[in-house]
Amino acid sequence: MSEELACLTVPQGLIDLSGWGLSGKNKLNVLRYLDLEETLSKQGIIKIDEHCAENIPLGPVRDYFSKKLSGKEIEVNFAERELPITFRTYLAVGALTTNIVDYLKERGEVEIYASDVVGSVLSKADLKVNKGALNYVEFGNLPKGAQRDLIMPLIGDLSGAKIVKYAGYLFPEGIEVRKIFSFEPSIIFKTLKSGLSLEGNILFNDPSNLEIKSRMAGLCVENYQKIKFFELVKELKEMQEEGTSTEDEPDSESDDEPKEQFTLYPEGTKLYDIFPLKEGETKEDLYGAYKSLYDYGGFGFELPYEDDGSFAYMILEPSGTLVMIHEIKNFIEPIATQKIDALSGKYSVEYYEDDEGRENEEGSLEDNPYMNELRHQGVSGLIQSLRTDLDHSRQAIDKAKQKRGTTAFIIEKNVLDALRYEYSEDITKSALAAYSKNLDSCLVYIPKQEEPLTKLPARAVVLTNKKALEIDYRILTSTRRVHEEEDFNPFSIFDKKRDGLADWFDYSNHLLQEYGNTLPSSTKLFEMLNIPPTDDSYKIRSAYRTFVKKLHPDRLQGQDLEKAEQKDSKEKLIEVILAYNTLNERLQKGGLAIGSPVYYLGRISKLFEGDEL
């Protein structure tokens, strides 16, 4: 690694999942982070040159490395945390993209489904595009930027096509379009835009209209059991005799139906008294869950705004008292603050001094159905939210113990901060500048393997590369909400809008696991055998035998070769044998055969030619 990059130290922080520094959801995100770290470490040492840097999909990281390399080549050890996780992830994706670009250039003509994003990329390359259909493009003739920008959409197309193929296997006769709308009504508008009919069945037997069809296929796969249940109910109804009497059926509009009651508890009731704690959970766990979820900015669990601008929120006090604060407004001006015991419904109203003629009052929400319903919704929503968080926390702790044998982990400080500040406002430039100034005082510690993770020792270091950490932090916080600067959208590599670090960890991990170890060095292996990439084992074996005959020591005997030439021939033979054995092993495992991720890249129509999944 270059001197400037090598001196970068990534600040670390300690998190124990058994504590309450993070919400349950974000404890699960810590495990996702660790899974991505594990996947990255398996990438080993990768050489990064300008060609690879050009193929990094995210602009800020690409620009950073392009400037730093300046014609040089660096080696990045992905098993070491020498760079922030966002940098290592995009470097790995850049290396992956480089391999796929080289692979597709050698293949020549490729199929590309022209989605809106792909259409935009091809249009910039002055190519005519048939939108919503497969286009055939000579990949090597595309500009470098277009080659790079098409790789992730190609992978996305393949993922979508696989879902369509699988749905075709589950539903060979298709599914009624209107039935799919019941699972996601908003898809109606996308269907209309695509030109597909809203009537009849949709068949999952080809990649046409891939964008909308893959979404429909995904919904059908997700709701497979529900669809089969509906079909069974329909069959049973058809078997019943017509004209069934309805005399005994209850009147659905009867005035005698009980109306929902909004329970009011005795004064002094604590949330701890009514909350459904599970075995092993304590009041401290419940309050810790609340603190990790809602203890920020002075507002607790927020309720919907009212038409006149009034709003309410709930605060859980350490004692267990649940307080509902109702800020009353008259559209623009604040009028009063209503403080409510959220469980008993007792309240007091304090009017502001400038609101003359109004006296403070006390009462009960029993006489105010609207506010009583709002209170009930708030209590129910908060209990449900806290119950879900406690379940997520327990799930994270159990997973950590089962897979990693501990609940305490060292993770990058930027990641930890991004998780902790999930509910804060978007990072502004001024806040980011203040954060950057404080980087010099960050503590970093990488524990030795035998050291227990009980505390984080204070080892101050001088960070010499603030820019990389600044970019890293911007990317991580952008997972919450895409910034004004689209360049920092971390989901641009997935060709779809996403939200949350969970999705970024999962998609990055899936991408590297699916493709990271499939293509690296495959092209070079074929180059050693002097043949283009192929799935044909006969061609590979023939090329191998040709080289063995030519380079075998028995053949070279009697030839007047210099020692250096003999050494080169021997090394070449070793390379050829290694290349053949590696490719042969991959063929046997299906790594290059039909059905592998690489085979269908840029030719998804072949996916629908056979019956195999």
N, C-alpha and C positions, 0 to 999 in steps of 0.2 A: 504494500500500500504506500501511496505517496506520503512524504513527510508531513504535509499539512493535514492530510486525512488521518494519518496514524496517531496524531497527537490529540485527536478528538476523544474526549471521555464522556460517556453517556451517564448522566446522573441516575442513581438507583434509589429505590425506596422499598421499605419492608411493609408487607401487608399480611395480616393474619385473618383468615376467613372466619375463624371462630369468634372474632370481635365484631364491632359494629361501625367500622370506619366506612363501609360501603353498603349499599343496598343489596338485597339478595340477588337481583338481576345482574348487578355489576360484579358480584362475587362470581357468578357464572361467566361473566365476561373476562375475569382474571384467568379462569381455566381455558377460555378460548384463546387468550393471549399466549398462555403457556403452550397450547397445542400448536399455534402458529410458530412460536419459537422453536419447538421441536421439529416441525417440518422444515423450517429454514436451516436448522443445524445440519439436516441431512443433505443439504445442497453441497456441503463440503467447501472446497476452495474453488472459486470461479475467477477467471481472468476477465477483467473489465477493460475494454478498449473503447475508442471513440465510436466504433461501429455499434457496440453494445449500448453505449450511452445514448446514441441517437434513437434507440428503440425502447428507451424507458418511457412508459405510457403517460406518466404524470408530468406536466410541464415544469413545475418548480424544481423537482428532483432531477429531471433531465437537464435543465439549464445549469443546475449546480454542478453536476458531474462533467458536463461538456466543458465548462470553464476551468474546472480543476484539472482535468486530464491534459488538455493542450497537447495532444499527440502522444502522450505517454500511456502506458498500460499498467494497471494495478491488479493485485491479487486481493480478493476479499474472502476472508475465512468466515463463512456464515455460522460456524459453530461458536464464534466469539462475538460478544456484544460490543464490537468496536464502533458500530454505527447505530443510530436509532432504528427502531423496528420498521418504521415507514420506509426509510432509505433501503434497508436490507430487503424488504418485501418488494419494492419497486425495482431494485437491482436484479433480484431473482426473476421477477416477471420480465424485466428487460432482456435478461439472458435467454429466458424461455422464448420471448418474442423473436429474438435474433435467430435462434435455431429454427423456429417455424418459418420465418421469412426466407431463410436460406433453403429450407426444405421445399417450400412452395415455388420458389424461383426455379428450382431444378425440375419440379413437376411440370411447370409451364402453365397451361390453361387450367383455371380453377373456377368452380361454381361459387357465386356469391349471391346470397339472397339480398335484394335491395330494400332494406328497411329505410326509414327516414334518415337515420344516422349514416348508414352505408351509402345511401343515395347522395348525401351531402359530401362525403369523402370522395366518391367517384366523380361527382360534378366538379369538385375543385381540381380534379385531374383532367378536366375537359373530356370526360367520357359520357356518352349517352347511356342513360339508365332506364331500364324497364322496371319501375317501382312495383313492389309487391310480388315480384317474380324472381326466378333464378336468372342471373346474368353470367355470361362466360367471359372471363377476362384473362389476358396473358399477364400473369402476375409480375414477371420480371420486367415488363415494360412500364409498370406504374412508378411514379415518383417515390422516393424513399419514405417521405412522410406518409404517403397514402398506404404504402406497404405496412408500415408500423400501425397506422390507425385502423387498419382492417382486421388485424389479427384477433383482437378481443371480440369484435362483432362476429367473426367467423366461428370462434369458440362458442359464443352465445347462440348462434344459429344452430350449431351442432347439438347443444344442450336442449334447445327447444325442439329440434327434430326428433331427438331421442324420446322426449316426453310424448310427442305426437305418435311416434311408433309404438310406444308402450300402451297408450290409450287405445290405439287400433287393435292391439292384442287383447285388451280387456273388453273392448266394445266393438267387435268386428262389424256389426250392423250399424254402427254410429249411435249418436245420442240426439234426442230431440233438442233443438236449439233453445226453445223456450224453457226447458227444464234446467239448462245451464244458467240461464238468467236468474233463476231463483237462488243460486249460490252466490252470485255477484251481479246485482242489478246494473251497476255502472258499466258493465261490459257491453250493454246494448248499444251505447253510443260508438264504441270502438268497432262493433260489428257493422253498424250502419256505414261508418267511415270506410271500412274495408271493402264494402260492396257485397258481402255475403248476405244471403237471404235470412230473414228472421223466422221463416217457416221451415217445416220439415226437419230432417235429420242432417247432422254434419258428420262426415266420414273422416276418419283419421288415417288416411291411406297414402298421403303424398305431402310434400312440403309447401304446397301453394298456400298463399295467405298465412305464412308461417307465424307472423307476430301474433295475430288474433287466435289462430288455430292452436298454437302452443299454450296460450293462456287458457283457452277452453279445455284443452287436453289436461292441463294441470289441475283445473277445477274438478274435472271428471275423475281423475285419479285420486285426488284428495277426498272426494265424496263417494268413492266406489261403493262402500257398504250402504250408504244412504240411498243411492240410486237403485241398488239391488233390492233394498227393502221396499221402496216405492213400487218397483215393478212387481214384487210379490203381492203387495196390497192391491194393486190394480187387477192382477189375475184373480185374486179371491173375490173382489167385487164383481167381476164379470161372471163368476161362477154362481153368484147369488141370484135368486129369482127376482124378477122385476115386480114392482108394485108392493114393496114392503110397507106395511102400515106405519104411519108416523104418529098415530094417536097417542102412544105412550111416551113419545119423546118429550123431554122437558123443554119448556119455553125458555129459549136462550136470552130473551129480553125481559124476563120476569123482574118485577120491581122488588121481589123479596130477596134478591141476591145480596149476600153480605158485602159491604164495602170495606176496602182495605183500612185497617186501623193502624195509626201511627203511634206506637207505644211510647208512653211517657213513664219514666222510672221515678221512684221516690227521690226526693231531694237528698243529695249527698252520695248518690250512686256513682261509682268510679267506672271508667272503661275497663279496668282490670276485673271488675265484678261480672261483666257480661261478655267479655271477649272469649271466643272459643279457642283457648290455648290447648295445644296437644301435649301428649305425655313428654316430659323432659323440658318443656318450654317454661320460661319464667316471666314475671312482670318486667324484669330488666331486659329480657329479649324483646318484649313487645315495645318498650319505650325506645330501645336501641334501633328497632326497625323504623319507628316513627322519625327518630332523629336523622337516620341515614337517608330517609325519603323526603322529608318535608321541612327540616330545620334549616332553612336558608332564607335570606332576604327579609326576615321578620314575618313572612306569611307562611302559614301551615298548609293544610289540605284545602285547596281553593274550590269554591263552588261556582257554577255558571253565573255570568253577569246578568243583571236584570235590565229591562228595557229602559229604565230611567238612569242607568249608569251605576246603580247601587250594586255592591258586591259583598260576598261573605266568604269567610274562611274559618277553618277549625284548627285549634291549637291544643295539643295534648300536653298537660303539665306533668312534671315528674311524679306528682302525687296520684296521678291517674284521672284527675278532673279534666273533662273534655269541654273546652270553651268554644263557643261559636261567636265570632265577631262579625256584626252586620254593619257595614259602612253605608249609611243611608244618604243618597244624593237626590237632588232635584234636577236631573239631567246633567247639569254642569256643576253647580255649587254643592259642596257637602253640607248636610243638614245636621246629622247626629250620628252617634255611634251606639249601637245596640249590643250589649254584652249578654250572651245567653248561656245558661247551663245546658249544654247540648243533650243531656240525658233526661233531665227533669223538665226542661222547657221553661224554667223560671228565667226572667230577664230583667234588665234595667236599661233605660235609655237616657243617654246624656246628650243634651242639645248643645250646640256650639254657642259661644257667648254672643256672637253677632246675630243669632236667631232670636230676636226679642219676642217676648210674649209666650214662649214655650217653656214649660216646666219639665224637669226631669221626671221620669215615671218608672214604675215597676209593674210587673204582671206575669202572666203565664201564657204560653203559646196555645193553650187549650182553646182560647177565644180567637185565635188567628189561624184558620185552616191553611192559608197559603204559606205562612212562615213555618207552621208546624210540618207541612209536607217538605219544605225545603230543608228543614232541620233533619227530618227523617232520611231524606236522600243523602245528606251529608254524612250522617252517622253510618248508614248502610254502606256508602261508597268507601269511607275510610276503613271500616272493619274489613271489607272485602280486599282492599288494597294492602292492608297490613297482613292479612292472612296469606295472600299470595306471596308477599315478600318473605315472610317467615318460611313458607314452603320452598321458595327459591334458595333461601339461605341454607336450609337443611340439605337440599339437593346438592348445592355446591360443596358443602362440607363433606358430605358422604362421598361424592365423586372424587374430591381431593384426597381423602384418606384412602379410598379404594385404589386409585390409580397411582398416586404419588407418595402415599404414606405420611403425609404431613398436611397441615393447613396454613403454614407460614411460607411465604415466598418473597424472593427479591424480584421486583419488576421495575421497569424504567419509570422514572419519576414523572415524565411527561404523560405516560399512559395512566398512571395513578391519578394525576391531576385532572386529566380529561374525564376519567370515570367519576371522580368526586364532584366535579363541577358540571355534571350532566344537565342540571336544571338551571344553571345560571344563564345569563344573557350571552349572546354571541360575543366572542372575543373582539373587542375593538382594537384599532391600531394603537391607541394610547395605552390600553391595558397590556397589549402585547409588548409594547416598548418597555413598560415598567417591568414586565416579566423578564424580558431579555436582560435588563440591567442587573437583575438579581441573580442571574445565572452564575456569576463568578462565585457566589457564596453557597451554591448548591453542594450538598454532601453526596459523595459517591462511595460506595463500598461493594466490592464483589467478594463474597465470603469464600473461604477455602472449603473444600468438600467436607472436611471433617468437623467444621465449626457448626455449632447449633444455631438455629435461626431464632434467637430469643430477643435480640435487639440490634439496632443498626448503629454500629460505631461511628463516631464523628470524625471522618477523615476529609478535611477540606482540600479541594483541588482547584487549580486554576484552569478554567475551561478556555481553550484557545479558539474554538470554532462555534461561536454563538449562532452564526447564520444557519447552520445545519439544524441545530436544536430549535431555532425559531420556526423554520419551515416544518419540522417534525411536529411541533406543537400545533401549528396552524392546521395541518392535515388531520391530526387526531380530533381537534375540536370541530373541524368542518364536518365530521361524520354526524354531528347532531343536526346541523342545518347548513345547507350549502351557502357559503359566503357570497358576498356581492361579487368577489373575484372568482369566476368560474374555474380558473386555473387550479384552485385548491380543492375542487370537488374530488374527493378520494374515490368516488364510485364511477368516475369517467371510464376507468378501465373495464367496467362491467357493462357499459352501454345501457345503463338503466339507473334511475334515481333510487337511492336507498337511504335509509335513515338509521343511524346508531352504530356504535362501535361493534356491536354483536354481529351485524351483517358484514361489516368490513373484515373482521377477523375470520368469519366463516367462509366468505367468498374468496378471500385471499388464500386461505388454507386449502380450500377445495381446488382452486385453480392450480396451485403448486403441486398438490398431491396427484391430481388427475393428469397433468401434463409435464410437471417438472422433471420427472425421471424417465419420461417416455422418449423425448427427442434428444436431450443432450448427448452429443458426440455421435449420434446415429449417422448423421451426414458425413462426418469425418471417417467413420468406419467404412462407409461405402466408398469414400474417396481412396482409402487405402487399398481397396480391392479394384479400384479403377472402373466402377460401374455406378450408374445412377441409383437412387433409392428405389427399392423394389420389395414386394412381398413374396416374390418367386424364389423359393429355396433352391431350385435347380440352377438359376442364374448365379446365385450367391456361391453355390458349391462349385460351379464351373469356373468362376473367376478365381476362387481360392486355389483350385487345382492348377490353373494356368500359372499362378505365381509360384506355387510350390515346385512345379516342374522347372521353372526358370531359376529359382533361387536356392534349390536344394544343394547342400554341400557336395553331394556326389556328382551333381552336374557341373559344379564349378571347379572340380578337380581337373587338373591338366590345363586349365585356362591360366594364362599369364596375368594374374591380377595382383595389384599392389595390396599391401596389408590393409591400408585404409579402405580400399574397395571391398576387400573381403569382409572387413568389419561392417561396412555399410550394408552389404548384401545380407549378412547375418542378422543385423538389426532390423532390416526391412522384412525378412522372413518372420522374425518374432512378432513384428507389428501385424503382419498379414494373418498369422495364426491366431493372434489375440483378437483381431477384428472379426475373423470368421467364427471363432468360438463364441464371442459375445453376441453376434448377430444370430447365430444358430440357436443359442440359448433363449434369446428374446423371441425368436420365431416359435420355439416349442412352448413358451409360456403365453404366446399370443400377443406379445408386445409390438410386433409389426404386422401381424396377420389381420385378416378381415375381422372387424369387431373391436379393434383397438381404437383409442381416441384419435391417434394420428391418421389412421387409414381414411377416416371419413372427413377429415378437415378439407374443406374446399370441394367436397363432392358428396353432399348430404343426400342427393337423390338416390345414390347407391344403397343407402340405408333402407330404402323401401322396396328394394328389388327382391330380397329374400324374406323368408318367414322367421328367421332367427332374430332374437331380441338383441 
